[in-house]
Amino acid sequence: MSPEPQVNILLVDDRPENLLALEAILDPLGENLVRANSGEDALAKLLGQDFALILLDVQMPGIDGFETATLIKKRERTSRVPIIFLTAINKDSGHVFRGYEVGAVDYLFKPFEPTVLRSKVEVFVDLHRKTSALELARVEQRNTDRLRALAAAASEINSLRSLDETLSVITDRARELIGAGQASTCVDAEEHFANGATAGSASPDGEREADDPVPALGRSVRHGGVVVRLDSTALAADPAWRGSAAVTAGTDPPHGWLGVPLTSPEGLAIGRVQVSDKLEGEFTADDESILLQLAQMASAAVETVRQYERTLNTAETLQRSLLPNTLPYVPGTSVAARYVGGSAGLEVGGDWYDVIPLSDGRVGLALGDVVGRGLGAATVMGQLRMALKAYALEGHDPPELAERLDQLVTILGIGQMTTVVYLVLDPATGALEFTCAGHPPPLVVSAAGEAAYLEGGRSLPLGVSFGTPFATGTATLTPDSTLVLYTDGLVEQRGVPIDDGLERLRVSAAKGPDGLEALCEHILAAGRTEGADDTALLAVRSVPISNELVLDLPADPAQLTPLRERFREWLEEAEASDEEIFEITTAFGEAVINAVEHPRSRGREGLDVRATLSSRDVAITVRDTGQWRPPRETDRGRGMPLMETLMDSVDVTATADGTVVRLRRRLREPVS
C-alpha cells in the first residue's frame, strides 16, 4: 500500500528558535512543515498553498495572532482551515475566549507537552485527509472516543440531502458528543430560497425539553456570530436566564449553557448549535472546541444541502417546463402520463411524451428518449418535441414524421442517440398506425387483461438511418383496451437482459388495476429499480364514444383546469347551450374543487368523475376519498348554495370511504 501524500502544516512564529522547536516535535509525523516568521508572511503563504492545519503564535510584532486568524477566516479559501493558537502570554480567560471567538479550534500555552501537541496535530491532519477525500465515513481516529465520534458524525451529516434531517442529526450528535441533557440547532431563512429551520434533542434520561431553555443567549450567538459558554453559576446569574419564561415558571436553571455559531462560507452567521444541562461537570474549553468543529462541519453540510435543494428544484422546474402542463381531452380516449427522474436526481433527463389532437378527430401519441442527461439532452428533447408536434399538426403520417425528425437531427448535428415512437390513433375505429425509431415496442393490454407487444414499425434510431425508410406498423385498439408507451428506464436494468425487463412490464401491466392513473403508478412501482434511468410513461385507453363521461384522476389541483375543459367539451357534444354549459360547468367545478381541496383525510388520493346524459337529463357524480371540512366563516365555503342555484338537484353523501356529490340538470331541447 503506497504511503499517503504529505499534507502542509503552517508554523507561524516570529522567533526562529520556536519554529525550530515546533519542527523537532512535529517532524516524526512525516508531514510537510512550512515556516512563516510573521502574520504577513503566513497570509502570503496561504495565498499559494493549501494547509491542513495552522499553528499560530499569538504575540507577534506587526499583525498579531488574533488579527492574522481574523483575516484567515475572512478568506473563502482559508475560512475552514483549523487554527491552534500557541502562546506564552498570561492565561487570562479573555485571551482564550478571544482566540475561540476569532475561529480557533484549540488554544495551547507554552511550554506545552510535546506528545500532547503532536497528538492534536495528528488528529487534525487525519481529519483533513478524510474530509478532502469525501471519505469521512467511519474515520479511524487513534485518539479520544470523542474525536472518533466527531468524525463519524461528519460522515453521517455529509451523506444527508434534507435540511430538516441534517439539522436533526447535527443536534443529536452535538448532545451526544458533549454529554448534554439538551441540544438545539437552528438556521436562518435564506433570502429568495427557504424558510429557517430548527431541530431539538433531549436526553432520554433527562428532565429537560428539547427546546433551547435560554432563547436570548441563542439569539446572541446566532446574530452576533460569537461563542457563549456559561457554567451553572454564571448562567443562573445571567440576565438572559433571569428574564426567561422558564424562571417565571419556577424551573431551575440548566447545568450550564454552550452555544457556537454556524457560519456561511463567506463568514456570515447563519444559525447556531446550542447545548445545555451538562450531565457530568461543567462545560469545558474542550467541549467548546469539539462543538466548534462540529459547527464547522454542520455549516458546510447545511450549505451543501441547500445547494442540493436549489439545484434539485431548478432541475425539476426545468423538466416540468419541457413536458406538457396538461393532457388534452380527446373524445373516445382516456389518457394518463407520468415522468419520474432518474437516480442522478440533479440533472434534467431527455425522456418526454406528448398527446396531440389532430384536425380530423384522430390523435397523435408521441414518446421519445434522448440518451444522456443535463442541459444538452434537455435542449435536444425540447427541440424534437416541438418539431414533432409541428409535423404532426401538418398531418404527416408516422413514417413521414420520423423521416423529417431524422433530417432535423442530421441538420442540427445532434450527437446524442435519440429514439422515438409515434402513433396515430383513430378513436372512432381504433385504427392505429405507428413507427418505432429505435424505441421499445408499444404494449397493448386488452379489456380482458391480456397484454402483448405490437409488432412491426421497427426502424433505426433518429440520426443513424442513412436514408433507410422508416417502417410502418398497424394495429387495431379494441374498446376498453389500453396502449402503454414507455422509455427504457422502465425495462432496462444493468446486468439483466432487456427481455426480462420487457416481460416484467408485460406481466405487471396485465395484472394492473382498472383506472389509468392507478395503472401508471402500479407499472412504475413494479418496473423501476434502484438506480434506474429517468422514465416517461404514457397510457391511452380506447373508450366508447357515448353519452357517458368517466374519468379516474389524481386529487391534484393541477387537474382542475383540464378537467373543466374535458367536461365542457362533453357538454358541447351533448348539444347544450352556451348558457347551460357555463352554469353546469360552474357547478361541476365547485364540486370538484371541494373534492380536491377540502378532504381532511386521504386514502389513495383519487378522484372519480362520472357524467351521463339520458333524455336530456345530465347526471354528474363526483367521488373522493375524504371527508369535507365544515363550512368556514370566510368568503369561501359558498359552493353548496352556488351549486343548488345552478342545478336542479344537489346531493352530498358522506360515507366511510369518502364523499359523493350528485348533481342533476335537465337540458333544453337543442335549437334546430
N, C-alpha and C positions, 0 to 999 in steps of 0.2 A: 504494500500500500504506500503510495507516494506521500511524502510529508506535505502538510498543509502549507500554503504560501504564507510568508510573513505578513503581519499587519503593522501599520505605522502607529507608534506611540509618541506623542509630543511631550517633551520635558521642557518646562518653561521656568527659568530661574536666572536671576541676574548674576549669581555667583558661580563661577566655574567649578569650585570645589563641591558645591551642592549638586551640580549636574553630574559630576564625576561619581559622586556617592550614589546617586539615583541609578546611573548606568551599571554600577557594580551590583546593586541589589537586583535589578531587573534583567541583567544580561543572561542569567540562567533560563529565562523564558524563551530565548531564541527569537525574539521579535526585532523589528527594525526600530531602533530608538533614535529619534530626531531631536536635536537640541535647538532651543530658542533662548537667547540671552535677554529678552525683554518682551513686553507685551506687544510692541510694534513688530518685532521680529516674528513672534508667534502668529500674528494676524497675516503677515506676509506669507508665511509658510502654509497657512490654511487656505490661501488662495490657489495654491498649485498642487496640493496633495490632500488625500483623504486620510483621516485618522480614526482609529478605533477608540482612543481614549486620550485625554489631556490631563497631565499632572501639572498643576498651575500654582506657582508661588504667589502668596498674597501681597507681600510687601516688596515692591519693586519701584525703582525710580521711573519717572515718566508715567505711562499708563500702568496703574497697579493691577493686581489680580482681579479685583472686583470689576473694574472698568473693562478689562480685557474680556472677562466672561460675559459681561453685558453685550459687548459688541459681537462676540462669537454667537450668542443666542439670537441676535437680531438678523444674522445672515441665514438665508434659507438653506444654503448648502451645509452649514455647520450647526444649525439650530438643534440637531438631535445628538450631537457628539457629547458623551458624558464627560463631566469635568470633576476631578478630585482636587480639592484645594489642599495645599501643603503650606503650613505657616509656623513661624517661630514666635509670632507676636502673642500677647496675652490671650488667655482663653475666655475672654469676656463673651457671654452668650450673644451679645449684639453682633459681634463679628461672625459667629457661627450662623446666626439667623440670616444675616445679610448674604452669606455665601449661598445658603439654600435659596434665598429669595432671588438671586441672580441666575439660578439654574444649576447649582452644583448637585452632584449625587452623593458626595461624601466630603468630609472636612477633617483632615488629619493634622495633628500637631507634632512638630519636631521637638525632640528626637522621637522617631517612631520605630517600632519593632520591624525589622526588615522582612521577616516572614509574613507579618500581617499585611504590609504594603504589597508584597509580591503576590500574596493570595488574592487581595482585592483586585489588583491589576489583571491577574489571570482570569478572574471571573468575567470582567468586562470585555476582555479580548475574546473569550469563548462566546459570550453573548453577541458580540459584534459579528463574528463569523456566521453564527446561526441565522441572525437577522438578515445579513446581506444575502445569504443563500435562500431566503424564504423557507428555511427548514427549522423553524423554531419548535416543531413538534418534539416533545419529549427530550428537550435539550438536557444533556447529561452534565449537570454541574457537579463538580467534585468538592463543593464547599457546603454551605449550610442547606438544610432542608427548605428553608425559606426561599433561597435563590433558585433551587430546583423547581419549586412550586411557581415562582415568578416566571421562569422560562416556559413551563407548561401552560401557564395562563396566557402568555403571549401567543403561543401556538394556537390555543383554543380561540382566543379573541380574533386573531387574524384569519381564521377559517370561516367566520360568520359573514353573512350578507344582509342581515336585517338589523336596523338600528335598535329596535326595542330589544331584540335578543342579545345584541352586542352589549348594550348597557346593563342588561340583567346579569350577564356573565361577568362583566367588569366589576359590578357591585358585589356579587357573591365572592369572587376571588379576592377582592380588597378586604372584605370582612374576614375571610379565612386566613389570608396571608398575615394580616396584622394581629389577628386574635381578638377581634372586637365583637361586641354583642349586637351592634347595629351598623349599617352602612347604607349610603345612598349615592347615586350618580345622576347628574343632570347635564344636558347640553342645551344650549340656547337655540332658538329658531334661527335658521339660516335665511338670509334675505333672498327672496324670489324662489325659495325652494321648499322648505319644510318647516313644520312646527317643531318646537322644542320637545324634548322627551326626558322622562325621569324614571329611574328604577330604584327600588328599595330592597333591603335584605336584613333579616333579623335572625339571630342565632336561635335554633330550636329550643335551647335551654335557657334563653334569656327572657327578661321580663319587658324588654323594650319593643316599641313598634318599629316598623321598617323605615318610617319617615325620619328625616333629619330633626332631632329634638331642639336644635337651635338654628332656625332658618336664617336669622340675621347674620350669624357667622358664615353660613354657606353663601349668602349673598356677597359678603365682603371678599370671600375667596374668589367667587365667580367673576365679580365685576372688577375687583382690584387686581386680580391675577397674582395674589400673594399666598404664601403658605401660612396657615394658622395652626399652632399646636398649643393646647392648654391642658395642664394636669387637672385633676378633680378639684383641687383647692382654687386654682385660678379660674376655672370655669364657673364654680359656684359664686365667685365674686364678680364675674364679668357682667357688665350691663346687658349684653346680648342675652344671657341666660335669665337674668333677673327680670327682664322685660318680656320674656317669652310666655306663651299661653300655658306651657307646662307648669310654670311656677304658680300661676293663677289656679291651676287645677290641683295644686298641692303635691306635685310629683317631685321626687328627689332628683338632683342633677345627675347626669350620667358620669361614669368614672372616666373623665377626660374626653377631649374632642380634638380631632385632627382632620384638616382639610387641605387639599392641594388643587391647584387649577388644572384644567385641561386647556391646552393651547393649540391654535392652528399652526400650520407650517410658517405662517407669517409672524408668529409670536403673539397673536391676539388671543385673549381669554375667550373660550367658547363654552365653558362649563366648569364643573368641579367634581372631584371624588372626595367623599367625606366618610369618616368612621368615628364612632363614639363608643363609650362604655367598654373600656379595655378590660378583658377578662382576667388578666393577671398583671398586676403592677400598673405603672403609668405608661403613656405613650412616650417613646424614646426617639432620639435622633436617628437610630437605625430604622425604626418604624417609618419615620418621615422619609428617609432615603428610599426605602422599598416602595412606599406609596407614590413617591415622585417618579420612580422608574415605571411603575405600573401605569401611572397617569400619562407618561410619555408614550408608552405603547398604546394606551387607550386612545390618546389623541390621534395618533396615526391611523388606528383602526376605525375611529369614527369618520375621519376624512375619507378613508378608503371605502367604507360602507356608503357614505353619502355620494361619493363619486360613482360607485356602482349603481346606486339607485337613480342618479341623474342619467347615467348612460343607458340604463335599462328603460327608464321612462322615455328617453329620446328614441331608442330603438323601437319600442312598442308604438309610440306615436307615429313614427315614420312608416312602420309596417302597416298600421291601420289606414294611413292615408293612401297607401298604394293598393289597397284592396277595396272592393265595393262597400260603401257605407250600409246599403240595404240591398236586399234581393228583390227584383221586380215581381209583381204578380202576373202570371201568365195563365189564362183560363185553360183548364184541363191538366194543370200540373200543380204539384206541391213541391217546394224546394227548401232545402236546409244546407248550410255550409259551415265549415269550421276551418280555422287556421291555428296551428299550435307551433310556437317557435321551437327551434332545436335546443339541444342541451347547452350549446355555447351561450345562448341567452342574450348576450350583449350586442349581437350584430343582427341586422335585418337579414332575412333569407330571400331566396329567389323563387319561392313557390307562390302560386296565385291561382285564382279562379274567377270566372265571370259568367253571368247569365244575361243573354242579350235578346230581348223580344224583337222579332223581325216583322216587317210590314205585312207579310202575307199570313200572319197568325201563327207561324212556326216560331221556334225559339232556338237560339244558338247557345250551346253549352261548351265552355272552354275551361281547361285546366292545364297549367304549364309548370315547368320546373327549370329554372336557370341554375346550373350547377355552381356551387360556391356560396359564399356569404359576404356580407358587408355592402358598402355603398355601390360597388361595381355591379354585383349581382342584382341589387335593388333597382339600379338605374336601367339595366337591360330589361328586367322584368316590367318596369313601368312603360318602357318604350314598346315592348312586344304586346303588352295587354292593350294599350291604346290603339296600336296598329291593327291588332286582331279585331277589336271592336269596330273600327272603321271599315275594314274589309268585309266583316260580317254584315254590317248595315248596307254595304253596297250590293249585297246579295250573292256573293261568291259562295260556291258550294265548298265542302271541306277540303278536297284536294287542291282546288284553285286557291283557296285561302292559305293553305300550307305552303304552296309554291310561292306566293307573294311574301309570306313571312320569311321563307328561306332566302329569297332575294334580298330582303331587307337586312337580314343577319349578315349576308355576304357583303353588301354595300357598306354597312356600318363597321365592318371589321370586328364584330363581336367575338371575343376569344373564348368565352365560356360555352361549354356544350349546353344546348337547350333542347328540351323535349316539350311536346305539346300534344294534347288530344283535343280535337274539335268535333262536335257533333251537332247536327241539326235535327230537331225533333218536331214532328207534326202532332200536336196533342189530339187533334180530331181523329187521326187514323192510327197513331202510334208508330208511324213510319220513322225510321231512324237511319241517318246517313252519317258516316264518321270517317275520320282519318287519325291514326296514331303515329305521330312523327317521333319515333324512338321512345314513346311513352308506354308505361304498363297498360295492359288492356282494360277496358271498362268492364265492370261487373254488373250483372243483372240478377235481381232477386225477385222471383215470381210471387204472386199473391199466396201461393201455397207454401212458400218458404224454401223453394229450390233455387240455388244460386249457381250461376255459370258465367264464365268469362266470354265476351264477344270475340269471335274470330274474324279475321280479315282486317283490311285497312292498315296493315303494318307497313311502316316506312322508316327510313333512316332519320336520325335527329336533324334539326334545323342546322343549316350551315355546312353540312357534310354530304349532301345528296349528290352534288356534282352533276346536276341535270337529270338525275333519275326521277321519273314521275312519282308522285305521291299516290298511294293506293287508296281505294275507296272500299269501305265496308258498309253493309246494310243489315238491318235487323228490324224487328217489329216489337215495340214495347206494349205488351198487353195491359189492359186496365188493371190498376192497383199494383202493378209491378214497379220495382224501384231500380233506378240506374245509379250506380255508385262510381264516381270518378275520384282518383286519389293520386298522390305523389309517392315517390319511392320511400320516403321516410316512414311510411306505414307498413312496408313489406320487407325492407332491407334491414339486415342485422349482420354485423361483422362476424365472419366465420360461419354463417349459416346460409345454405343455398337459398336463392331468391324464390325457388319453387315452394320451399317450406313456408316462406312468408306469404306467398300468394294463397296457398292452401289455408293458412291460418286466417287470412282475411275472408276467404270464401265461407269458411265454416262459421266464423263469428257473425258475418252478415246474414247468413241463413237462419241463425238462431236468435237474431236480434229482435228487439221489441217492435211494435207496430208503428208508433209515432216516429216521424223523421228526425226530430230533434233528439229524442231518446236513442234512436238508432245510431246517429252520429256519435253520441257520447259512448255508446256501447262499443262501436267499432274502434274508436280511439283507445279506449281502456284496454281492449283485448289485443290491439295490434302494436301500439307503441311500446318500445322497450327502453331501458335506461341507456342514455347516450344517443338516442335516436335523432336523426336529422329533422329539420322543420318539415311540417306536414300540412298539406292542403287537402280538404275533403269536401266533395260536393255530392249531395244525394238528391235525386229528382224522381218523383213518383208520378206516374200517369193516373189521373183520376177522371172519372166520367164527367163530362160537361153536362150539368143538370141544374135543377133549381135548388141545389143544396151547396152550401159553402162550409167546409170542415177544415179547421186549422189547428195544429198542435204546435204551440210556440213556447219558448222560454219566457218566464216572467221577468222580462228585461225592458226598462223604459225605452231603450233604443228601438224596440219593435213597434212602438205606438204609431209612428208616422207611416211605415209601410203597411201596417195592419189596417189603418183607416183607408189607405189608398186601395188595398185589395177589396175591402168591404164596399167602398164607393163604386168600384168597377163592377162588382157583383150586382149592386142595385141598378146600375145603368143597364146591365144585361137584362134585368127584370123589368125594364121599361118604366122605372119610377120617374116621377117628375123631378125637376131641379129642386123644388121646394121640399119634396119628400126626401130626396137624397140628403139634403142639408140637415133636416130635422132628425131623421133616423140615424144618420152618421154621427150627429152630435150626441144623441142619447147613447148610441153604441160606444162612442169614445169615452163617455163618463163611466160606463160600466167597466170598460177595460182599464181605465186609469185606476179605479178603485181596486180592481183585481191585481194590478201590478204594484201599486204604490202603498196600499193600505194594509195588506195582510201582516199580522203580527208574528205568525209562525209559518214556516215553510217545510214541505216535505221534499218533493222532487223539484220544487220551484218551477212548476209548469203552468201553462195557461191553455185551456181548451175552449175553442170558439166554434159554435155550430149555428148556421143560419139557414132557414128553409123558406121556400115560397110555395104556397098552396092556395090556389083560387084567390090570388091577390092578397093573401094574408102572409105577412112576414113574421116569422117566429125566430127569435135570437136567444141563444143560451151561451152565457159566459161562465166558465167554471174555473175556480182557482183552488189552491191547496192551503189556504189560511183562513183566519177569522178577521173580519173587518173591525177596525177600531170604532169606538163610539164617536158620534159627531163631536167636533171641536168648536169652541167658541171663537171662531175666526171667520174670515171671508170664505174659506174653503168649507167643505162638508155640505155643500148645497147640491150635490149631484142627484140625490133622490128626488127632490122637488122638480129639478130640471127634467129628469127622465120621465117623471109622472106627467109633466106638462106636454112633452113631445110625443109620448107613446100612448097607445090605447090602454095598455096594462103593463104594470111593472111588479115583479115578484122577486124578493130576495130571501133565499133559504140558506140557513147556516147548518151544516152537518159536521159530523166528526172528522170527515175527510177534507172539508173546505167549505167554500161559499159558492152558491149557484144563483146567478141572476138571469131571470127570464123576462124578455121584452116582447111585446106584440104590437103590430101596427098594420091596419088594412090599407093597401094601396088603392088609389083611384084607378079606374079603368084608363088605359092609355088612350091618348087622343089620336084618332086615325088620320 
